[in-house]
């Protein structure tokens, strides 16, 4: 049975690869990734790597690699359909009975149409911003919010004009039907006619982690209400499972993500160099948001405003994040109401200092709780201690519970032994298991899969792997590399496909990409190798700009030289063309890839 790409992606994205593989392989966290003994070949030293950020696995020993669907196919000897059904059942997803039915076909077509409309609308809004009609919006972003043109372009910011049907007319001119326009949520239809949903608002396109525009946020210009407005739920947009800015933040080199209040905090932080900032979309933070964050990091700093509403938002988010397995700290801002104001008044350095002083979230929660009690009153002091003991029961693992009990007793001058007694008594009464941890069961048998080793790579292929692996980690380098070569210069088909996606989308979703190659084992392994190459060497993070330029130059020369040699060997190459190519090859020694450091 065939399933559409959206269904496959939904199943894959709903199954965290670390959780799935951890049920079969004992994994240990080392740096950003997890490692264990490869289940596909015998080894004594763990070379099997699982990346929570990329949602892929790769064995540096035998070359096995792929995403969570590939793993189930290899480990359980499943067909693709069997693996998909198994993972769908695990994630409580009901697969369609027949993906080729008219209903399913219509659903897929509607999704595609809405994504197309959203892209057209985003371009329309962004184009209006630079016209006299959009000057009020441009003034808001550029002067009031002090955003640079580079930032405005990077986030695709725009303006919806005061004319109440400007977008509707534009979409009709582009051939969209009223039914599809209505389903997109961009236009309101009623008995009085049609009205653009976001008219007279500055526009924030909302993108998924694949950089597709799935919805919009709009801030009104003037005194209209509501001040902020989001797209309604559609077949492509679920605000309770979307984080603004994650499409950019997921590629940040920082080891934590900053969870902010809204659009402008995210944008201001990115402009100031804090490219690991994200925000929920005007809805309460929930388990879906936490699971989404967990895919990309183990550490979150909550940076909501320091007012009462912001403090309450931090207190609500912390238990949800902790339950998802994330380490949480709280950033407190002094002398400003939010990160945007702090950066504008005191600079990025002040915000970096706040990050360095971020407080453990549980200690922060107890500190806020303490404000509700008069500790000079014995009765209220007792109530405070009881409340602290209740909250310490949230830690199910004994060692973690003991460590927090020690820290709280020291921080708030509570007798340690007495607090421990109170906590353990409550924990026991709640009927929770003392261990609280279920160890992953190791497989009873280790299957050995015959792996056909790829022949020793040619120099050109080695350079292709190196170059494409760097582009995956740093997509912005493509702007420099492809001044000197074209994507067609890459010979290996799967690597060429990766390059095209990076050029197209300015990023690569590794796990999603691998889904296209489930039926081609060698291509799947090669793509997984490329995606894991920098995890193995860690070279890219340590390179100076000068060394990076040297490495890119060497790779481009080798790849271009190999491409010229292939053309020279062709029977269709004329003498004149051969002469030109030989001259071009000789000139390669002068080629040097130059990088503008400001764009990195």
Secondary structure, DSSP 8 states (H G I E B T S, - for coil): ----HHHHHHHHHTS-HHHHHHTTS--EEETTEEEE--TTS--SS--EEEETTTTEEEETTT--EE-HHHHHHHHHT--HHHHHHHHHHHTT----S-TTSHHHHHHHHHHHHHHHHHHHHHHHHHHHHTSGGGHHHHHIIIIIS---HHHHHHTT-EEE-SSTTHHHHHHHHTT--HHHHHHHTSEEEETTEEEETTTTEEEEEEE-TTS-EEEEEEEESSS-SSSEEE----SS--GGG--BTHHHHTT-SSSSEEEESSHHHHHHHHHTT-TTEEE--SS---HHHHHHHHTT-SEEEE---SSHHHHHHHHHHHHHHHHTT-EEEE---SSSSSHHHHHHHH-HHHHHHHHHT-EEHHHHHHHHHHTTS-TTSHHHHHHHHHHHHHHHTT--SHHHHHHHHHHHHHHTT--HHHHHHHHHHHHHHTT--SS--------SS-------------HHHHHHHHHHHHHHH-GGGHHHHTTTS-GGG--SHHHHHHHHHHHHHSS--HHHHHGGGTT-HHHHHHHHHHHHHHHHH-HHHH--HHHHHHHHHHHHHHHHHHHHHHHHHSTT--HHHHHHHHHHHHHGGG------GGG-
